[in-house]
């Protein structure tokens, strides 16, 4: 199933189309939550910047949507440094042929979040500066919220 989805996704994007699918996992919390519907559009590798969220083939050949947190030139090739906003794991380096498309919006219920708007761009740059301790920030905020819910009416 996953392989079929990856192949179909690659074909749609290579022909200039875009698609939407339901995200699974928690590595991009809070911007992308489990069960959010994300929209992916084709993108030129050269047009990608730090802060963008892209869909790519990960090291284990599965699809991943994570944020670009840096770029590096190695042996004449540009590599993207990828990280999930809430991921505890090490960063992943991605080559141009691994990138499938750019995540441009998120639908959560009736709410749409457009990632190419000024506020979201500013928040993504803030998040990059905050990481890699960002996941600790959200764990603390979550614990404070839970404690407040217990003690406040």
N, CA, C and O of each residue as an XYZ file, in Angstrom:
612
protein
N       0.819     -1.200      0.000
C       0.000      0.000      0.000
C       0.858      1.257      0.000
O       0.633      2.158     -0.807
N       1.846      1.327      0.903
C       2.675      2.520      0.990
C       3.467      2.737     -0.291
O       3.618      3.870     -0.747
N       3.972      1.656     -0.868
C       4.746      1.753     -2.098
C       3.869      2.242     -3.253
O       4.307      3.061     -4.059
N       2.633      1.744     -3.335
C       1.702      2.183     -4.368
C       1.393      3.664     -4.218
O       1.334      4.390     -5.210
N       1.195      4.119     -2.977
C       0.912      5.527     -2.720
C       2.096      6.389     -3.142
O       1.905      7.433     -3.766
N       3.308      5.973     -2.816
C       4.502      6.725     -3.180
C       4.641      6.822     -4.694
O       4.953      7.889     -5.222
N       4.413      5.717     -5.392
C       4.519      5.719     -6.852
C       3.467      6.620     -7.492
O       3.776      7.382     -8.409
N       2.235      6.538     -7.015
C       1.169      7.382     -7.545
C       1.450      8.854     -7.251
O       1.245      9.708     -8.113
N       1.913      9.152     -6.050
C       2.245     10.526     -5.674
C       3.331     11.089     -6.578
O       3.219     12.214     -7.065
N       4.382     10.306     -6.801
C       5.487     10.746     -7.656
C       5.003     11.024     -9.071
O       5.424     11.998     -9.695
N       4.122     10.175     -9.575
C       3.607     10.355    -10.934
C       2.768     11.634    -11.037
O       2.913     12.393    -11.995
N       1.902     11.871    -10.066
C       1.060     13.074    -10.073
C       1.934     14.326    -10.054
O       1.725     15.244    -10.846
N       2.913     14.363     -9.148
C       3.774     15.539     -9.016
C       4.658     15.737    -10.243
O       4.882     16.873    -10.659
N       5.156     14.668    -10.822
C       6.024     14.781    -11.998
C       5.273     15.333    -13.209
O       5.882     15.902    -14.116
N       3.946     15.163    -13.222
C       3.135     15.687    -14.310
C       2.554     17.064    -13.989
O       1.679     17.556    -14.702
N       3.051     17.688    -12.902
C       2.620     19.042    -12.555
C       1.367     19.111    -11.715
O       0.869     20.205    -11.451
N       0.840     17.974    -11.287
C      -0.371     17.956    -10.473
C      -0.053     18.080     -8.998
O       1.107     18.004     -8.592
N      -1.068     18.268     -8.218
C      -0.934     18.306     -6.766
C      -1.918     17.309     -6.172
O      -2.820     16.835     -6.862
N      -1.746     16.992     -4.898
C      -2.649     16.038     -4.250
C      -2.721     16.322     -2.764
O      -1.905     17.059     -2.209
N      -3.709     15.724     -2.137
C      -3.928     15.852     -0.689
C      -3.993     14.453     -0.101
O      -4.454     13.510     -0.744
N      -3.518     14.339      1.145
C      -3.630     13.060      1.834
C      -3.629     13.280      3.332
O      -3.223     14.334      3.822
N      -4.084     12.283      4.043
C      -4.170     12.358      5.499
C      -2.823     11.980      6.103
O      -2.284     10.905      5.841
N      -2.296     12.886      6.915
C      -0.998     12.661      7.557
C      -1.151     11.692      8.723
O      -2.177     11.667      9.403
N      -0.113     10.899      8.935
C      -0.083      9.965     10.054
C       1.228     10.161     10.798
O       2.302     10.165     10.196
N       1.131     10.321     12.094
C       2.329     10.486     12.899
C       2.325     11.812     13.645
O       1.417     12.631     13.499
N       3.354     11.994     14.438
C       3.414     13.146     15.326
C       4.727     13.918     15.219
O       4.977     14.819     16.020
N       5.564     13.580     14.247
C       6.889     14.200     14.176
C       6.846     15.674     13.775
O       7.826     16.386     13.994
N       5.746     16.156     13.198
C       5.648     17.563     12.805
C       4.691     18.356     13.695
O       4.279     19.460     13.337
N       4.339     17.798     14.846
C       3.479     18.511     15.785
C       4.209     19.768     16.248
O       5.409     19.685     16.512
N       3.583     20.884     16.358
C       2.148     21.155     16.317
C       1.617     21.594     14.949
O       0.403     21.681     14.762
N       2.505     21.871     13.992
C       2.022     22.403     12.723
C       1.232     21.369     11.931
O       0.201     21.699     11.344
N       1.699     20.123     11.907
C       0.940     19.048     11.266
C       0.637     18.022     12.340
O       1.535     17.506     13.005
N      -0.628     17.742     12.493
C      -1.062     16.785     13.514
C      -1.552     15.505     12.853
O      -1.937     15.503     11.684
N      -1.534     14.436     13.603
C      -2.039     13.161     13.112
C      -3.465     13.346     12.609
O      -4.299     13.933     13.299
N      -3.741     12.853     11.424
C      -5.061     12.915     10.783
C      -5.330     14.244     10.063
O      -6.384     14.380      9.441
N      -4.421     15.232     10.122
C      -4.570     16.437      9.297
C      -4.482     16.039      7.834
O      -3.837     15.048      7.492
N      -5.127     16.807      6.974
C      -5.031     16.582      5.537
C      -4.054     17.620      4.986
O      -4.268     18.825      5.126
N      -2.980     17.140      4.358
C      -1.984     18.072      3.845
C      -2.018     18.086      2.320
O      -2.273     17.069      1.676
N      -1.756     19.263      1.762
C      -1.720     19.448      0.306
C      -0.272     19.583     -0.133
O       0.499     20.363      0.427
N       0.078     18.805     -1.146
C       1.440     18.795     -1.671
C       1.408     19.249     -3.123
O       0.603     18.767     -3.919
N       2.298     20.186     -3.459
C       2.417     20.689     -4.823
C       3.813     20.389     -5.345
O       4.751     20.245     -4.561
N       3.959     20.294     -6.664
C       5.302     20.109     -7.214
C       6.140     21.357     -6.952
O       5.602     22.457     -6.825
N       7.456     21.182     -6.871
C       8.346     22.313     -6.612
C       9.705     22.035     -7.237
O      10.153     20.889     -7.293
N      10.346     23.081     -7.700
C      11.723     22.965     -8.176
C      12.638     22.914     -6.963
O      12.468     23.693     -6.026
N      13.583     22.025     -6.972
C      14.515     21.872     -5.850
C      15.203     23.199     -5.529
O      15.410     23.526     -4.360
N      15.551     23.950     -6.550
C      16.252     25.221     -6.350
C      15.379     26.279     -5.677
O      15.899     27.271     -5.167
N      14.054     26.079     -5.670
C      13.136     27.052     -5.077
C      12.871     26.784     -3.595
O      12.136     27.537     -2.957
N      13.455     25.728     -3.042
C      13.223     25.385     -1.640
C      14.128     26.187     -0.721
O      15.280     26.469     -1.049
N      13.580     26.554      0.451
C      14.305     27.370      1.419
C      14.152     26.786      2.815
O      13.257     25.980      3.071
N      15.032     27.202      3.708
C      14.895     26.825      5.114
C      13.527     27.267      5.609
O      13.087     28.385      5.341
N      12.864     26.377      6.333
C      11.519     26.652      6.837
C      10.434     25.961      6.039
O       9.349     25.712      6.565
N      10.703     25.643      4.769
C       9.713     24.940      3.955
C       9.517     23.523      4.486
O      10.445     22.907      5.010
N       8.305     23.025      4.343
C       8.003     21.636      4.679
C       7.869     20.890      3.360
O       7.089     21.284      2.492
N       8.634     19.808      3.210
C       8.612     19.060      1.961
C       8.301     17.595      2.200
O       8.562     17.051      3.273
N       7.742     16.975      1.184
C       7.495     15.539      1.181
C       8.651     14.898      0.428
O       8.964     15.296     -0.694
N       9.278     13.911      1.041
C      10.446     13.283      0.427
C      10.524     11.815      0.807
O       9.866     11.355      1.740
N      11.356     11.086      0.051
C      11.649      9.694      0.382
C      12.700      9.691      1.476
O      13.801     10.209      1.284
N      12.369      9.112      2.622
C      13.310      9.022      3.722
C      14.307      7.905      3.522
O      14.258      7.179      2.529
N      15.210      7.774      4.474
C      16.255      6.749      4.392
C      15.706      5.343      4.258
O      16.327      4.492      3.621
N      14.554      5.090      4.847
C      13.964      3.744      4.803
C      12.990      3.598      3.650
O      12.145      2.702      3.657
N      13.102      4.478      2.654
C      12.287      4.443      1.430
C      10.802      4.677      1.688
O       9.968      4.301      0.863
N      10.459      5.293      2.821
C       9.069      5.658      3.047
C       8.937      7.176      2.915
O       9.928      7.900      3.014
N       7.717      7.651      2.693
C       7.495      9.080      2.518
C       7.480      9.789      3.866
O       6.920      9.293      4.843
N       8.108     10.957      3.894
C       8.217     11.755      5.111
C       7.923     13.205      4.743
O       8.341     13.678      3.687
N       7.206     13.905      5.612
C       7.011     15.351      5.453
C       7.671     16.025      6.651
O       7.149     15.976      7.765
N       8.822     16.656      6.416
C       9.558     17.356      7.471
C      10.013     18.715      6.964
O       9.897     19.032      5.780
N      10.532     19.507      7.888
C      10.942     20.876      7.610
C      12.417     20.946      7.214
O      13.256     20.231      7.761
N      12.713     21.824      6.253
C      14.101     22.099      5.894
C      14.685     23.018      6.959
O      14.150     24.097      7.214
N      15.776     22.593      7.576
C      16.416     23.422      8.608
C      17.807     23.882      8.181
O      18.490     24.578      8.932
N      18.222     23.499      6.989
C      19.507     23.961      6.488
C      19.833     23.346      5.140
O      19.172     22.413      4.682
N      20.869     23.892      4.519
C      21.375     23.390      3.243
C      22.886     23.276      3.354
O      23.523     23.997      4.122
N      23.452     22.353      2.572
C      24.898     22.196      2.571
C      25.344     21.742      1.184
O      24.707     20.900      0.551
N      26.438     22.313      0.734
C      27.030     21.916     -0.533
C      28.086     20.855     -0.262
O      29.028     21.082      0.497
N      27.920     19.688     -0.893
C      28.872     18.582     -0.743
C      29.210     18.045     -2.122
O      28.323     17.646     -2.877
N      30.475     18.038     -2.441
C      30.935     17.499     -3.735
C      30.132     18.059     -4.902
O      29.780     17.326     -5.827
N      29.844     19.345     -4.861
C      29.125     19.999     -5.944
C      27.629     19.795     -5.954
O      26.957     20.252     -6.879
N      27.087     19.126     -4.960
C      25.637     18.882     -4.871
C      25.083     19.518     -3.616
O      25.751     19.558     -2.583
N      23.859     20.017     -3.705
C      23.195     20.611     -2.543
C      22.389     19.539     -1.831
O      21.624     18.803     -2.455
N      22.567     19.458     -0.521
C      21.803     18.555      0.331
C      20.958     19.402      1.274
O      21.393     20.456      1.739
N      19.751     18.932      1.549
C      18.855     19.597      2.500
C      18.930     18.882      3.837
O      18.931     17.652      3.901
N      18.991     19.657      4.890
C      18.963     19.103      6.250
C      17.513     19.145      6.733
O      16.929     20.220      6.861
N      16.939     17.974      6.998
C      15.525     17.856      7.335
C      15.353     17.489      8.803
O      16.159     16.758      9.379
N      14.276     18.018      9.399
C      13.976     17.692     10.792
C      12.470     17.807     11.015
O      11.832     18.743     10.532
N      11.913     16.856     11.744
C      10.527     16.964     12.188
C      10.462     17.949     13.338
O      11.346     17.952     14.195
N       9.439     18.782     13.375
C       9.330     19.811     14.412
C       9.326     19.219     15.812
O       9.846     19.837     16.741
N       8.753     18.040     15.983
C       8.683     17.417     17.306
C       9.530     16.157     17.380
O       9.423     15.390     18.337
N      10.364     15.939     16.383
C      11.132     14.695     16.316
C      12.291     14.703     17.308
O      12.963     15.718     17.488
N      12.509     13.575     17.936
C      13.634     13.383     18.837
C      14.844     12.840     18.088
O      15.963     12.859     18.601
N      14.613     12.361     16.880
C      15.684     11.706     16.137
C      16.637     12.730     15.525
O      16.358     13.929     15.494
N      17.750     12.228     15.047
C      18.745     13.070     14.402
C      18.210     13.587     13.079
O      17.285     13.018     12.500
N      18.812     14.684     12.606
C      18.424     15.244     11.323
C      18.757     14.266     10.202
O      19.623     13.400     10.329
N      18.039     14.441      9.111
C      18.258     13.594      7.943
C      18.707     14.491      6.797
O      18.146     15.570      6.604
N      19.708     14.063      6.035
C      20.186     14.798      4.874
C      19.548     14.207      3.623
O      19.534     12.990      3.438
N      19.020     15.082      2.764
C      18.226     14.664      1.608
C      18.815     15.257      0.329
O      19.194     16.427      0.286
N      18.882     14.432     -0.702
C      19.339     14.866     -2.023
C      18.141     15.294     -2.872
O      16.993     15.006     -2.532
N      18.415     15.968     -3.953
C      17.342     16.493     -4.802
C      16.417     15.399     -5.335
O      15.211     15.614     -5.451
N      16.966     14.237     -5.658
C      16.106     13.184     -6.218
C      15.175     12.556     -5.186
O      14.255     11.827     -5.559
N      15.387     12.817     -3.910
C      14.503     12.291     -2.871
C      13.279     13.186     -2.658
O      12.260     12.726     -2.144
N      13.374     14.454     -3.049
C      12.291     15.413     -2.819
C      11.189     15.208     -3.834
O      11.430     15.160     -5.040
N       9.949     15.084     -3.314
C       8.804     14.893     -4.195
C       8.036     16.190     -4.415
O       7.682     16.519     -5.547
N       7.778     16.927     -3.338
C       6.997     18.155     -3.458
C       7.007     18.942     -2.170
O       7.594     18.529     -1.169
N       6.351     20.077     -2.214
C       6.291     20.995     -1.077
C       4.899     20.967     -0.457
O       3.894     21.015     -1.167
N       4.847     20.889      0.864
C       3.574     20.965      1.582
C       3.182     22.435      1.630
O       3.911     23.257      2.184
N       2.022     22.770      1.045
C       1.617     24.176      0.947
C       0.471     24.538      1.882
O       0.293     25.707      2.224
N      -0.312     23.536      2.299
C      -1.408     23.845      3.226
C      -1.782     22.606      4.026
O      -1.463     21.471      3.672
N      -2.469     22.884      5.113
C      -2.926     21.847      6.038
C      -4.393     22.109      6.319
O      -4.782     23.250      6.566
N      -5.209     21.070      6.284
C      -6.610     21.190      6.666
C      -6.815     20.405      7.951
O      -6.531     19.209      8.023
N      -7.310     21.100      8.955
C      -7.621     20.498     10.253
C      -9.094     20.774     10.520
O      -9.458     21.866     10.957
N      -9.939     19.781     10.257
C     -11.383     20.005     10.359
C     -11.802     20.995      9.286
O     -11.558     20.769      8.101
N     -12.428     22.082      9.691
C     -12.859     23.123      8.754
C     -11.795     24.208      8.573
O     -11.963     25.102      7.743
N     -10.722     24.139      9.326
C      -9.688     25.182      9.315
C      -8.590     24.849      8.300
O      -8.131     23.710      8.225
N      -8.174     25.858      7.519
C      -7.077     25.715      6.577
C      -5.902     26.565      7.047
O      -6.075     27.725      7.422
N      -4.722     25.989      7.023
C      -3.493     26.697      7.374
C      -2.635     26.713      6.120
O      -2.222     25.661      5.631
N      -2.366     27.908      5.597
C      -1.555     28.057      4.393
C      -0.119     28.354      4.804
O       0.158     29.374      5.434
N       0.788     27.454      4.442
C       2.170     27.566      4.904
C       2.974     28.639      4.186
O       4.072     28.974      4.630
N       2.462     29.184      3.095
C       3.212     30.201      2.378
C       2.790     31.627      2.739
O       3.172     32.573      2.050
N       2.027     31.789      3.782
C       1.632     33.115      4.246
C       2.698     33.672      5.182
O       3.440     32.914      5.805
N       2.772     34.996      5.281
C       3.828     35.647      6.054
C       3.926     35.156      7.493
O       5.026     34.906      7.985
N       2.788     35.016      8.177
C       2.816     34.577      9.567
C       3.411     33.180      9.690
O       4.248     32.933     10.558
N       2.985     32.274      8.831
C       3.500     30.906      8.894
C       4.979     30.855      8.524
O       5.731     30.064      9.094
N       5.404     31.692      7.574
C       6.827     31.736      7.224
C       7.659     32.230      8.401
O       8.726     31.689      8.689
N       7.164     33.257      9.075
C       7.857     33.791     10.245
C       7.918     32.743     11.361
O       8.951     32.584     12.010
N       6.815     32.034     11.580
C       6.790     30.996     12.610
C       7.746     29.851     12.275
O       8.367     29.281     13.172
N       7.866     29.513     11.001
C       8.778     28.425     10.640
C      10.226     28.824     10.892
O      11.025     27.995     11.328
N      10.573     30.073     10.626
C      11.939     30.528     10.912
C      12.198     30.559     12.416
O      13.287     30.210     12.873
N      11.196     30.975     13.176
C      11.308     30.949     14.640
C      11.520     29.516     15.123
O      12.349     29.258     15.996
N      10.762     28.594     14.543
C      10.858     27.197     14.957
C      12.251     26.632     14.694
O      12.787     25.882     15.509
N      12.831     26.995     13.552
C      14.177     26.521     13.223
C      15.174     27.006     14.269
O      16.050     26.254     14.696
N      15.041     28.254     14.677
C      15.949     28.800     15.690
C      15.723     28.130     17.040
O      16.667     27.956     17.810
N      14.487     27.756     17.332
C      14.137     27.120     18.597
C      14.606     25.673     18.660
O      14.956     25.176     19.731
N      14.611     25.001     17.520
C      15.004     23.596     17.531
C      16.504     23.505     17.759
O      17.213     24.458     17.435
N      17.009     22.443     18.284
C      16.376     21.158     18.501
C      15.692     21.021     19.851
O      15.284     19.915     20.206
N      15.548     22.091     20.617
C      14.892     21.984     21.920
C      13.392     22.238     21.835
O      12.710     22.265     22.860
N      12.874     22.425     20.625
C      11.455     22.715     20.451
C      10.555     21.640     20.999
O       9.517     21.940     21.590
N      10.937     20.376     20.811
C      10.096     19.293     21.322
C      10.010     19.341     22.845
O       8.979     18.976     23.411
N      11.066     19.784     23.517
C      11.018     19.925     24.976
C      10.065     21.046     25.382
O       9.325     20.920     26.358
N      10.091     22.144     24.622
C       9.187     23.256     24.871
C       7.732     22.791     24.818
O       6.933     23.139     25.688
N       7.391     22.007     23.800
C       6.007     21.556     23.668
C       5.636     20.500     24.702
O       4.479     20.429     25.114
N       6.579     19.689     25.123
C       6.288     18.728     26.201
C       5.966     19.471     27.493
O       5.027     19.111     28.202
N       6.737     20.498     27.796
C       6.494     21.293     29.000
C       5.153     22.010     28.892
O       4.369     22.008     29.841
N       4.883     22.630     27.728
C       3.608     23.324     27.532
C       2.433     22.361     27.662
O       1.401     22.717     28.231
N       2.578     21.156     27.145
C       1.526     20.147     27.239
C       1.291     19.760     28.697
O       0.142     19.641     29.123
N       2.358     19.562     29.465
C       2.214     19.192     30.877
C       1.556     20.319     31.675
O       0.733     20.060     32.553
N       1.915     21.562     31.375
C       1.296     22.703     32.052
C      -0.193     22.768     31.713
O      -1.026     23.000     32.588
N      -0.514     22.565     30.452
C      -1.918     22.585     30.035
C      -2.714     21.493     30.747
O      -3.815     21.752     31.233
N      -2.173     20.278     30.813
C      -2.847     19.166     31.487
C      -3.051     19.464     32.966
O      -4.121     19.195     33.513
N      -2.031     20.018     33.614
C      -2.139     20.345     35.038
C      -3.198     21.424     35.244
O      -3.983     21.341     36.189
N      -3.233     22.422     34.389
C      -4.226     23.490     34.506
C      -5.642     22.934     34.333
O      -6.563     23.364     35.028
N      -5.822     21.992     33.423
C      -7.140     21.399     33.207
C      -7.610     20.624     34.434
O      -8.811     20.562     34.699
N      -6.702     20.046     35.168
C      -7.072     19.302     36.380
C      -7.496     20.205     37.518
O      -8.427     19.902     38.265
N      -6.797     21.320     37.636
C      -7.014     22.180     38.805
C      -7.934     23.343     38.586
O      -8.427     23.921     39.555
N      -8.186     23.711     37.350
C      -9.085     24.831     37.064
C     -10.455     24.296     36.665
O     -10.555     23.293     35.957
N     -11.498     24.964     37.116
C     -12.853     24.496     36.772
C     -13.194     24.683     35.319
O     -14.296     24.336     34.894
